[in-house]
Amino acid sequence: MAGYVPSGRCARPVILPPHLCPIMDFRIAHEPAEQTFSVVGQDAELSYARPANGVVDFQHTYVDESLRGQGVGDQLAKQALEWARHEQLRVRTSCPFVQAYVQRHRAQYQDLLES
């Protein structure tokens, strides 16, 4: 069947255009000393600061052009926000990408936002 990709994974040869075939097999690493979440082995990262006790400010997200449109930035934002929830941190979204992600997933993350 044209356009079918088994198990939600990219198959080779790719039938779908690359920008429509999401990355499924990647790991996100959290490096507290560097205050980043990054995709292991790829040029993609979300950086943050801890401006006050109990607060995290997600400041910048970068995803290499070759990875864009594949949900990588969304996964970085999701992991970072879930970490903030686990750590019981209030969230600032100085990064426009993270701010937009939170707006799209308002029901899940609105409670984390710093007032």
N, CA, C and O atoms as a GROMACS GRO file, in nm:
protein
  460
    1MET      N    1   0.085  -0.116   0.000
    1MET     CA    2   0.000   0.000   0.000
    1MET      C    3   0.090   0.123   0.000
    1MET      O    4   0.175   0.136   0.088
    2ALA      N    5   0.073   0.212  -0.095
    2ALA     CA    6   0.156   0.332  -0.106
    2ALA      C    7   0.138   0.421   0.016
    2ALA      O    8   0.026   0.444   0.061
    3GLY      N    9   0.249   0.470   0.068
    3GLY     CA   10   0.244   0.560   0.182
    3GLY      C   11   0.240   0.490   0.316
    3GLY      O   12   0.245   0.558   0.420
    4TYR      N   13   0.231   0.360   0.319
    4TYR     CA   14   0.223   0.287   0.446
    4TYR      C   15   0.363   0.267   0.502
    4TYR      O   16   0.454   0.221   0.432
    5VAL      N   17   0.380   0.302   0.629
    5VAL     CA   18   0.506   0.279   0.698
    5VAL      C   19   0.476   0.189   0.817
    5VAL      O   20   0.410   0.233   0.911
    6PRO      N   21   0.523   0.064   0.816
    6PRO     CA   22   0.490  -0.029   0.922
    6PRO      C   23   0.540   0.016   1.058
    6PRO      O   24   0.648   0.074   1.070
    7SER      N   25   0.460  -0.012   1.161
    7SER     CA   26   0.496   0.011   1.301
    7SER      C   27   0.530   0.156   1.332
    7SER      O   28   0.596   0.182   1.432
    8GLY      N   29   0.487   0.251   1.250
    8GLY     CA   30   0.514   0.391   1.277
    8GLY      C   31   0.661   0.427   1.264
    8GLY      O   32   0.701   0.534   1.311
    9ARG      N   33   0.739   0.344   1.203
    9ARG     CA   34   0.883   0.369   1.190
    9ARG      C   35   0.918   0.397   1.046
    9ARG      O   36   0.848   0.355   0.954
   10CYS      N   37   1.026   0.469   1.027
   10CYS     CA   38   1.074   0.496   0.892
   10CYS      C   39   1.132   0.368   0.834
   10CYS      O   40   1.217   0.304   0.895
   11ALA      N   41   1.085   0.330   0.718
   11ALA     CA   42   1.136   0.212   0.651
   11ALA      C   43   1.224   0.258   0.535
   11ALA      O   44   1.205   0.368   0.483
   12ARG      N   45   1.318   0.179   0.496
   12ARG     CA   46   1.401   0.210   0.380
   12ARG      C   47   1.364   0.114   0.270
   12ARG      O   48   1.356  -0.006   0.300
   13PRO      N   49   1.340   0.153   0.149
   13PRO     CA   50   1.338   0.294   0.108
   13PRO      C   51   1.219   0.368   0.167
   13PRO      O   52   1.113   0.310   0.192
   14VAL      N   53   1.239   0.497   0.189
   14VAL     CA   54   1.134   0.580   0.247
   14VAL      C   55   1.031   0.610   0.140
   14VAL      O   56   1.064   0.664   0.034
   15ILE      N   57   0.907   0.576   0.168
   15ILE     CA   58   0.799   0.605   0.075
   15ILE      C   59   0.748   0.746   0.098
   15ILE      O   60   0.717   0.818   0.003
   16LEU      N   61   0.740   0.784   0.226
   16LEU     CA   62   0.695   0.919   0.259
   16LEU      C   63   0.810   1.017   0.243
   16LEU      O   64   0.927   0.978   0.257
   17PRO      N   65   0.780   1.144   0.213
   17PRO     CA   66   0.886   1.244   0.211
   17PRO      C   67   0.953   1.249   0.348
   17PRO      O   68   0.885   1.230   0.449
   18PRO      N   69   1.084   1.273   0.355
   18PRO     CA   70   1.155   1.269   0.482
   18PRO      C   71   1.096   1.358   0.590
   18PRO      O   72   1.097   1.322   0.707
   19HIS      N   73   1.043   1.475   0.552
   19HIS     CA   74   0.989   1.565   0.654
   19HIS      C   75   0.860   1.512   0.716
   19HIS      O   76   0.814   1.566   0.818
   20LEU      N   77   0.800   1.409   0.657
   20LEU     CA   78   0.679   1.350   0.714
   20LEU      C   79   0.707   1.222   0.791
   20LEU      O   80   0.615   1.162   0.848
   21CYS      N   81   0.830   1.180   0.795
   21CYS     CA   82   0.866   1.055   0.861
   21CYS      C   83   0.937   1.089   0.992
   21CYS      O   84   1.056   1.121   0.991
   22PRO      N   85   0.866   1.083   1.106
   22PRO     CA   86   0.925   1.128   1.232
   22PRO      C   87   1.037   1.038   1.281
   22PRO      O   88   1.039   0.918   1.255
   23ILE      N   89   1.130   1.099   1.352
   23ILE     CA   90   1.235   1.023   1.418
   23ILE      C   91   1.170   0.945   1.532
   23ILE      O   92   1.098   1.004   1.614
   24MET      N   93   1.193   0.817   1.537
   24MET     CA   94   1.133   0.737   1.643
   24MET      C   95   1.240   0.686   1.740
   24MET      O   96   1.212   0.666   1.858
   25ASP      N   97   1.361   0.665   1.692
   25ASP     CA   98   1.464   0.603   1.773
   25ASP      C   99   1.573   0.704   1.808
   25ASP      O  100   1.678   0.708   1.743
   26PHE      N  101   1.548   0.786   1.909
   26PHE     CA  102   1.653   0.874   1.958
   26PHE      C  103   1.637   0.887   2.108
   26PHE      O  104   1.528   0.870   2.163
   27ARG      N  105   1.749   0.918   2.174
   27ARG     CA  106   1.749   0.932   2.319
   27ARG      C  107   1.777   1.076   2.355
   27ARG      O  108   1.859   1.143   2.291
   28ILE      N  109   1.710   1.122   2.457
   28ILE     CA  110   1.733   1.257   2.507
   28ILE      C  111   1.809   1.246   2.638
   28ILE      O  112   1.771   1.171   2.728
   29ALA      N  113   1.919   1.322   2.646
   29ALA     CA  114   2.001   1.324   2.766
   29ALA      C  115   1.982   1.456   2.838
   29ALA      O  116   1.974   1.562   2.776
   30HIS      N  117   1.974   1.449   2.970
   30HIS     CA  118   1.967   1.569   3.052
   30HIS      C  119   2.103   1.588   3.116
   30HIS      O  120   2.154   1.498   3.184
   31GLU      N  121   2.162   1.704   3.095
   31GLU     CA  122   2.292   1.737   3.153
   31GLU      C  123   2.273   1.853   3.249
   31GLU      O  124   2.285   1.969   3.208
   32PRO      N  125   2.245   1.826   3.377
   32PRO     CA  126   2.219   1.934   3.472
   32PRO      C  127   2.334   2.034   3.485
   32PRO      O  128   2.310   2.154   3.501
   33ALA      N  129   2.459   1.987   3.478
   33ALA     CA  130   2.573   2.078   3.491
   33ALA      C  131   2.576   2.180   3.378
   33ALA      O  132   2.616   2.295   3.398
   34GLU      N  133   2.535   2.139   3.258
   34GLU     CA  134   2.530   2.230   3.144
   34GLU      C  135   2.393   2.294   3.128
   34GLU      O  136   2.376   2.383   3.044
   35GLN      N  137   2.298   2.251   3.206
   35GLN     CA  138   2.160   2.298   3.200
   35GLN      C  139   2.102   2.283   3.059
   35GLN      O  140   2.051   2.378   3.000
   36THR      N  141   2.112   2.160   3.008
   36THR     CA  142   2.060   2.130   2.875
   36THR      C  143   1.991   1.993   2.872
   36THR      O  144   2.020   1.904   2.952
   37PHE      N  145   1.901   1.982   2.777
   37PHE     CA  146   1.847   1.855   2.731
   37PHE      C  147   1.894   1.845   2.587
   37PHE      O  148   1.880   1.941   2.512
   38SER      N  149   1.949   1.731   2.546
   38SER     CA  150   1.998   1.719   2.409
   38SER      C  151   1.967   1.581   2.355
   38SER      O  152   1.948   1.485   2.429
   39VAL      N  153   1.963   1.573   2.222
   39VAL     CA  154   1.943   1.445   2.154
   39VAL      C  155   2.081   1.382   2.138
   39VAL      O  156   2.170   1.440   2.076
   40VAL      N  157   2.098   1.264   2.194
   40VAL     CA  158   2.226   1.195   2.192
   40VAL      C  159   2.269   1.171   2.048
   40VAL      O  160   2.195   1.112   1.968
   41GLY      N  161   2.390   1.216   2.015
   41GLY     CA  162   2.446   1.194   1.882
   41GLY      C  163   2.394   1.285   1.773
   41GLY      O  164   2.427   1.267   1.656
   42GLN      N  165   2.311   1.383   1.809
   42GLN     CA  166   2.255   1.475   1.710
   42GLN      C  167   2.276   1.618   1.757
   42GLN      O  168   2.304   1.644   1.874
   43ASP      N  169   2.262   1.711   1.664
   43ASP     CA  170   2.277   1.853   1.696
   43ASP      C  171   2.139   1.911   1.725
   43ASP      O  172   2.078   1.977   1.641
   44ALA      N  173   2.092   1.885   1.847
   44ALA     CA  174   1.961   1.934   1.890
   44ALA      C  175   1.965   1.948   2.042
   44ALA      O  176   2.003   1.855   2.113
   45GLU      N  177   1.924   2.065   2.091
   45GLU     CA  178   1.931   2.087   2.235
   45GLU      C  179   1.832   2.192   2.281
   45GLU      O  180   1.794   2.282   2.206
   46LEU      N  181   1.793   2.180   2.406
   46LEU     CA  182   1.710   2.279   2.474
   46LEU      C  183   1.790   2.322   2.598
   46LEU      O  184   1.829   2.238   2.679
   47SER      N  185   1.813   2.452   2.611
   47SER     CA  186   1.891   2.502   2.725
   47SER      C  187   1.800   2.577   2.821
   47SER      O  188   1.697   2.633   2.782
   48TYR      N  189   1.841   2.578   2.947
   48TYR     CA  190   1.761   2.643   3.050
   48TYR      C  191   1.851   2.709   3.152
   48TYR      O  192   1.972   2.687   3.154
   49ALA      N  193   1.791   2.790   3.237
   49ALA     CA  194   1.858   2.852   3.351
   49ALA      C  195   1.772   2.831   3.474
   49ALA      O  196   1.653   2.800   3.464
   50ARG      N  197   1.833   2.848   3.589
   50ARG     CA  198   1.761   2.838   3.716
   50ARG      C  199   1.772   2.975   3.783
   50ARG      O  200   1.854   2.993   3.874
   51PRO      N  201   1.690   3.073   3.741
   51PRO     CA  202   1.702   3.211   3.789
   51PRO      C  203   1.664   3.232   3.934
   51PRO      O  204   1.706   3.330   3.996
   52ALA      N  205   1.584   3.143   3.990
   52ALA     CA  206   1.541   3.157   4.129
   52ALA      C  207   1.514   3.018   4.184
   52ALA      O  208   1.494   2.922   4.109
   53ASN      N  209   1.513   3.008   4.315
   53ASN     CA  210   1.483   2.881   4.379
   53ASN      C  211   1.343   2.834   4.338
   53ASN      O  212   1.245   2.908   4.351
   54GLY      N  213   1.334   2.711   4.289
   54GLY     CA  214   1.205   2.654   4.251
   54GLY      C  215   1.156   2.696   4.114
   54GLY      O  216   1.041   2.669   4.079
   55VAL      N  217   1.242   2.763   4.036
   55VAL     CA  218   1.201   2.812   3.903
   55VAL      C  219   1.302   2.764   3.798
   55VAL      O  220   1.422   2.764   3.823
   56VAL      N  221   1.251   2.723   3.683
   56VAL     CA  222   1.334   2.693   3.568
   56VAL      C  223   1.286   2.780   3.452
   56VAL      O  224   1.166   2.795   3.431
   57ASP      N  225   1.382   2.836   3.379
   57ASP     CA  226   1.350   2.920   3.262
   57ASP      C  227   1.404   2.849   3.138
   57ASP      O  228   1.525   2.843   3.118
   58PHE      N  229   1.314   2.797   3.055
   58PHE     CA  230   1.355   2.735   2.929
   58PHE      C  231   1.385   2.848   2.831
   58PHE      O  232   1.295   2.921   2.790
   59GLN      N  233   1.513   2.862   2.794
   59GLN     CA  234   1.560   2.981   2.724
   59GLN      C  235   1.579   2.966   2.574
   59GLN      O  236   1.557   3.061   2.499
   60HIS      N  237   1.621   2.848   2.529
   60HIS     CA  238   1.655   2.836   2.387
   60HIS      C  239   1.643   2.691   2.343
   60HIS      O  240   1.682   2.599   2.415
   61THR      N  241   1.588   2.672   2.224
   61THR     CA  242   1.583   2.539   2.163
   61THR      C  243   1.647   2.549   2.026
   61THR      O  244   1.617   2.639   1.948
   62TYR      N  245   1.737   2.454   1.997
   62TYR     CA  246   1.799   2.448   1.866
   62TYR      C  247   1.788   2.305   1.814
   62TYR      O  248   1.818   2.209   1.886
   63VAL      N  249   1.744   2.292   1.690
   63VAL     CA  250   1.739   2.164   1.621
   63VAL      C  251   1.802   2.184   1.484
   63VAL      O  252   1.761   2.272   1.409
   64ASP      N  253   1.903   2.103   1.452
   64ASP     CA  254   1.969   2.113   1.323
   64ASP      C  255   1.867   2.106   1.210
   64ASP      O  256   1.767   2.035   1.219
   65GLU      N  257   1.895   2.180   1.106
   65GLU     CA  258   1.802   2.187   0.992
   65GLU      C  259   1.766   2.049   0.937
   65GLU      O  260   1.652   2.027   0.895
   66SER      N  261   1.860   1.956   0.938
   66SER     CA  262   1.834   1.822   0.884
   66SER      C  263   1.734   1.743   0.969
   66SER      O  264   1.678   1.644   0.922
   67LEU      N  265   1.711   1.787   1.093
   67LEU     CA  266   1.619   1.716   1.183
   67LEU      C  267   1.486   1.786   1.200
   67LEU      O  268   1.393   1.732   1.260
   68ARG      N  269   1.474   1.906   1.146
   68ARG     CA  270   1.352   1.984   1.168
   68ARG      C  271   1.232   1.920   1.100
   68ARG      O  272   1.245   1.851   0.999
   69GLY      N  273   1.116   1.943   1.160
   69GLY     CA  274   0.992   1.889   1.105
   69GLY      C  275   0.969   1.743   1.140
   69GLY      O  276   0.879   1.680   1.086
   70GLN      N  277   1.050   1.689   1.230
   70GLN     CA  278   1.040   1.548   1.266
   70GLN      C  279   1.000   1.528   1.412
   70GLN      O  280   1.005   1.416   1.463
   71GLY      N  281   0.959   1.634   1.479
   71GLY     CA  282   0.914   1.622   1.617
   71GLY      C  283   1.024   1.624   1.721
   71GLY      O  284   0.998   1.600   1.839
   72VAL      N  285   1.147   1.653   1.679
   72VAL     CA  286   1.260   1.652   1.772
   72VAL      C  287   1.244   1.763   1.876
   72VAL      O  288   1.260   1.738   1.996
   73GLY      N  289   1.213   1.883   1.832
   73GLY     CA  290   1.193   1.994   1.925
   73GLY      C  291   1.080   1.967   2.022
   73GLY      O  292   1.090   1.998   2.141
   74ASP      N  293   0.972   1.909   1.972
   74ASP     CA  294   0.860   1.874   2.060
   74ASP      C  295   0.903   1.775   2.168
   74ASP      O  296   0.864   1.789   2.284
   75GLN      N  297   0.983   1.676   2.130
   75GLN     CA  298   1.028   1.577   2.229
   75GLN      C  299   1.121   1.640   2.332
   75GLN      O  300   1.116   1.604   2.450
   76LEU      N  301   1.207   1.732   2.288
   76LEU     CA  302   1.292   1.803   2.384
   76LEU      C  303   1.207   1.882   2.483
   76LEU      O  304   1.229   1.876   2.604
   77ALA      N  305   1.109   1.955   2.431
   77ALA     CA  306   1.022   2.036   2.517
   77ALA      C  307   0.944   1.946   2.613
   77ALA      O  308   0.934   1.977   2.732
   78LYS      N  309   0.891   1.837   2.563
   78LYS     CA  310   0.814   1.745   2.648
   78LYS      C  311   0.900   1.690   2.761
   78LYS      O  312   0.857   1.689   2.876
   79GLN      N  313   1.020   1.643   2.728
   79GLN     CA  314   1.108   1.587   2.831
   79GLN      C  315   1.145   1.692   2.935
   79GLN      O  316   1.146   1.664   3.055
   80ALA      N  317   1.174   1.814   2.889
   80ALA     CA  318   1.212   1.922   2.981
   80ALA      C  319   1.095   1.958   3.073
   80ALA      O  320   1.115   1.977   3.193
   81LEU      N  321   0.976   1.966   3.018
   81LEU     CA  322   0.859   1.999   3.100
   81LEU      C  323   0.825   1.888   3.198
   81LEU      O  324   0.784   1.915   3.311
   82GLU      N  325   0.840   1.764   3.156
   82GLU     CA  326   0.814   1.652   3.247
   82GLU      C  327   0.917   1.650   3.360
   82GLU      O  328   0.883   1.619   3.474
   83TRP      N  329   1.041   1.684   3.328
   83TRP     CA  330   1.144   1.696   3.433
   83TRP      C  331   1.105   1.806   3.532
   83TRP      O  332   1.115   1.786   3.653
   84ALA      N  333   1.062   1.922   3.480
   84ALA     CA  334   1.021   2.033   3.567
   84ALA      C  335   0.907   1.989   3.660
   84ALA      O  336   0.906   2.022   3.778
   85ARG      N  337   0.811   1.915   3.605
   85ARG     CA  338   0.701   1.865   3.687
   85ARG      C  339   0.753   1.771   3.796
   85ARG      O  340   0.717   1.784   3.913
   86HIS      N  341   0.838   1.678   3.758
   86HIS     CA  342   0.893   1.582   3.853
   86HIS      C  343   0.970   1.653   3.965
   86HIS      O  344   0.965   1.611   4.081
   87GLU      N  345   1.042   1.759   3.929
   87GLU     CA  346   1.121   1.835   4.027
   87GLU      C  347   1.038   1.940   4.100
   87GLU      O  348   1.090   2.012   4.185
   88GLN      N  349   0.911   1.950   4.067
   88GLN     CA  350   0.818   2.047   4.126
   88GLN      C  351   0.867   2.191   4.108
   88GLN      O  352   0.866   2.271   4.202
   89LEU      N  353   0.909   2.221   3.984
   89LEU     CA  354   0.957   2.355   3.951
   89LEU      C  355   0.848   2.435   3.882
   89LEU      O  356   0.765   2.379   3.810
   90ARG      N  357   0.848   2.564   3.902
   90ARG     CA  358   0.763   2.656   3.826
   90ARG      C  359   0.840   2.687   3.697
   90ARG      O  360   0.963   2.692   3.698
   91VAL      N  361   0.769   2.708   3.588
   91VAL     CA  362   0.830   2.720   3.456
   91VAL      C  363   0.812   2.859   3.398
   91VAL      O  364   0.703   2.915   3.399
   92ARG      N  365   0.923   2.914   3.347
   92ARG     CA  366   0.920   3.032   3.260
   92ARG      C  367   0.954   2.984   3.120
   92ARG      O  368   1.033   2.891   3.102
   93THR      N  369   0.893   3.046   3.021
   93THR     CA  370   0.919   3.005   2.882
   93THR      C  371   0.972   3.124   2.804
   93THR      O  372   0.900   3.183   2.723
   94SER      N  373   1.099   3.159   2.826
   94SER     CA  374   1.162   3.265   2.747
   94SER      C  375   1.182   3.221   2.603
   94SER      O  376   1.185   3.304   2.512
   95CYS      N  377   1.196   3.091   2.582
   95CYS     CA  378   1.213   3.036   2.447
   95CYS      C  379   1.079   3.036   2.375
   95CYS      O  380   0.983   2.976   2.423
   96PRO      N  381   1.070   3.103   2.259
   96PRO     CA  382   0.943   3.105   2.185
   96PRO      C  383   0.894   2.966   2.145
   96PRO      O  384   0.773   2.942   2.141
   97PHE      N  385   0.985   2.875   2.115
   97PHE     CA  386   0.944   2.740   2.076
   97PHE      C  387   0.875   2.670   2.193
   97PHE      O  388   0.769   2.610   2.177
   98VAL      N  389   0.936   2.675   2.311
   98VAL     CA  390   0.877   2.610   2.429
   98VAL      C  391   0.747   2.679   2.466
   98VAL      O  392   0.650   2.613   2.505
   99GLN      N  393   0.743   2.810   2.453
   99GLN     CA  394   0.620   2.885   2.482
   99GLN      C  395   0.507   2.837   2.391
   99GLN      O  396   0.395   2.814   2.437
  100ALA      N  397   0.536   2.821   2.262
  100ALA     CA  398   0.435   2.773   2.167
  100ALA      C  399   0.395   2.628   2.198
  100ALA      O  400   0.278   2.592   2.186
  101TYR      N  401   0.492   2.546   2.237
  101TYR     CA  402   0.461   2.407   2.272
  101TYR      C  403   0.366   2.402   2.391
  101TYR      O  404   0.269   2.325   2.390
  102VAL      N  405   0.393   2.482   2.493
  102VAL     CA  406   0.306   2.486   2.610
  102VAL      C  407   0.166   2.534   2.571
  102VAL      O  408   0.066   2.481   2.621
  103GLN      N  409   0.157   2.632   2.482
  103GLN     CA  410   0.026   2.680   2.438
  103GLN      C  411  -0.051   2.570   2.365
  103GLN      O  412  -0.172   2.556   2.384
  104ARG      N  413   0.019   2.492   2.282
  104ARG     CA  414  -0.047   2.383   2.209
  104ARG      C  415  -0.092   2.270   2.302
  104ARG      O  416  -0.185   2.196   2.271
  105HIS      N  417  -0.024   2.257   2.416
  105HIS     CA  418  -0.054   2.151   2.512
  105HIS      C  419  -0.094   2.211   2.647
  105HIS      O  420  -0.053   2.165   2.753
  106ARG      N  421  -0.173   2.315   2.638
  106ARG     CA  422  -0.214   2.394   2.754
  106ARG      C  423  -0.268   2.308   2.868
  106ARG      O  424  -0.232   2.328   2.984
  107ALA      N  425  -0.354   2.214   2.836
  107ALA     CA  426  -0.417   2.132   2.940
  107ALA      C  427  -0.314   2.053   3.021
  107ALA      O  428  -0.333   2.029   3.140
  108GLN      N  429  -0.205   2.014   2.958
  108GLN     CA  430  -0.103   1.934   3.025
  108GLN      C  431  -0.006   2.017   3.108
  108GLN      O  432   0.042   1.970   3.211
  109TYR      N  433   0.023   2.140   3.063
  109TYR     CA  434   0.135   2.213   3.123
  109TYR      C  435   0.102   2.348   3.184
  109TYR      O  436   0.189   2.410   3.245
  110GLN      N  437  -0.020   2.396   3.169
  110GLN     CA  438  -0.057   2.528   3.221
  110GLN      C  439  -0.028   2.539   3.371
  110GLN      O  440   0.012   2.646   3.419
  111ASP      N  441  -0.048   2.431   3.444
  111ASP     CA  442  -0.027   2.434   3.589
  111ASP      C  443   0.119   2.453   3.630
  111ASP      O  444   0.146   2.489   3.744
  112LEU      N  445   0.212   2.431   3.538
  112LEU     CA  446   0.354   2.447   3.569
  112LEU      C  447   0.402   2.592   3.558
  112LEU      O  448   0.504   2.628   3.616
  113LEU      N  449   0.328   2.673   3.484
  113LEU     CA  450   0.376   2.808   3.452
  113LEU      C  451   0.385   2.896   3.576
  113LEU      O  452   0.297   2.896   3.662
  114GLU      N  453   0.494   2.971   3.581
  114GLU     CA  454   0.514   3.067   3.688
  114GLU      C  455   0.411   3.178   3.671
  114GLU      O  456   0.388   3.224   3.560
  115SER      N  457   0.349   3.222   3.783
  115SER     CA  458   0.248   3.327   3.771
  115SER      C  459   0.310   3.464   3.762
  115SER      O  460   0.239   3.564   3.752
   0.00000   0.00000   0.00000
